[in-house]
């Protein structure tokens, strides 16, 4: 689904670079590839929350920047990290989901639609939860 394990150092560098591009540097240098993906999911949640608040308070510029950040996290971070050859149907399904989320975020921005933001959050949260579970399972297996 993601870059092969043999390329983990390269994948780590790619994730770190992408994450810096979307505006967060804290902890990136020392994070594992798994932690970097989790940081992307968390950044996505934060961007949605900021966009929602800005939408409610009429701060159009803040809303646009926050939604733009969420789109970049999905497109340049999560979607770009998919390995469609190794990941098979799961990677393909995630690619389609990420494309849909990007579309809905754009619509939310254009239509000032908080329901579209909430839909994107609901669609992405199970992935974040599963990613957290994968990390916990990997830590337990390593011990």
N, C-alpha and C positions, 0 to 999 in steps of 0.2 A: 504494500500500500504506500509506504513512504520509501525514501531512498534506502538502498541496501545497507546492511550493518557494516560491511567493509568500508563503506564511504562515510561512516559516522562522523569522522573529523571534518570532512568536506561538508556533510549535511549540517553539522553543528555550525560551521562558518556561514553557510547559506542562511540558516535560520537566524543566526545572530545578526547578520547583515540586514535581512528583511525586517527583523524586529526593531533594529535601530532606525530603519527608514520610516517605520510607522510611529516613531516617537517615544520609545521607552528604552532606556539603557540600563536600568537598575538590575543587577544580577545576571545580565546576559553573558558576560565574559566567562563566568564560571558555571553556567547552567549546562546540563546535559541536553541532547536533542529532545528527549522526552519532556524535560522541564520547559524548553523553549516553546514547544507546541502548546503546552498548558498555559504558558504566558500569553501566547497568541489568543487562545480561547478567553482568558481572563481580560485581556485588552479589548477583545470584541465586546464582552459584557459591559465593560466600563464605558466604551464608546457609545453603546446603545443607551445606557443610563444617562449619559451626558446629553445625547441627542434628544431623548425623551424630555428631560428637564428643560432643555433649550426650546423645544417645540412648545411646551406648555407656557413658557414665559415669553414667547415671541422673539427670541434671540435667533434670528434667521442665520446670521453668520456663524454663530457657535454651533447651531444645528447642522449646518452644511459641513463644517470642518469635522464634527464628530461622526457624521454619517460617512463622509469621505474616508475617515480613518478606519471605520468598520469595514468598508468596501475593500480598502487596501489590505487589511488584515486577512480577509477572506481570499482575495485574489492573489496578492503577492506573497502571502504567508502560507495559509492552509492549502489552497488549491495548487500553488506552485510546488509544494512539497510532495504532492501525490506522485507515485510511480505507477503509471497506468499499466505498464507491462508486468511488473511483479505483483501489483495489487489486485489484478483481475477485476471481477464484478464489483467488489467492495470499493475499490478506487474509482471505478467508473461511476458508481452510484453517488459517491461523495462529490465527484466532479460536477455531476448534474445538480446535486443539492446546493453546492456552493454557487453555481451559476444562478439558480433560482433565488437564493438568498441575496445575491448581488442585485438581481433585478428588483426584488421587493424593497431593498434598501433605497435604490434609485427612485422607485415609485413613492416610497415614504417621504423622501426629500422633496420631490416635485409636488406631491399632493398634500404635504404637511399632515401625514397620516400616522398617528401613534399606533393604530392597530397593526399596521404593516411592520413597525418596529417590534412590537410585541410578538408577532408571528415569527419574525426572524430569531428572536430570543428563544422562543419555544422550540424552534427547529434545531437550533445549535446546542441547546443545553444538554440533551441526551448524549451528544457526541463528547462534550466536555466531561460529563459524568463518567462515561465509558473510558475516556482517556485517563481520568484519575484512577479508575479501577485497574486499568492495565498497569499503571505505575505501581500501585499497591501490590498487585499480584507479582510483578517482576521483583520488587524489593523482597517480598516474602520468599520467593523461589531462590533468590540469590543467597539468602541466609541459610 
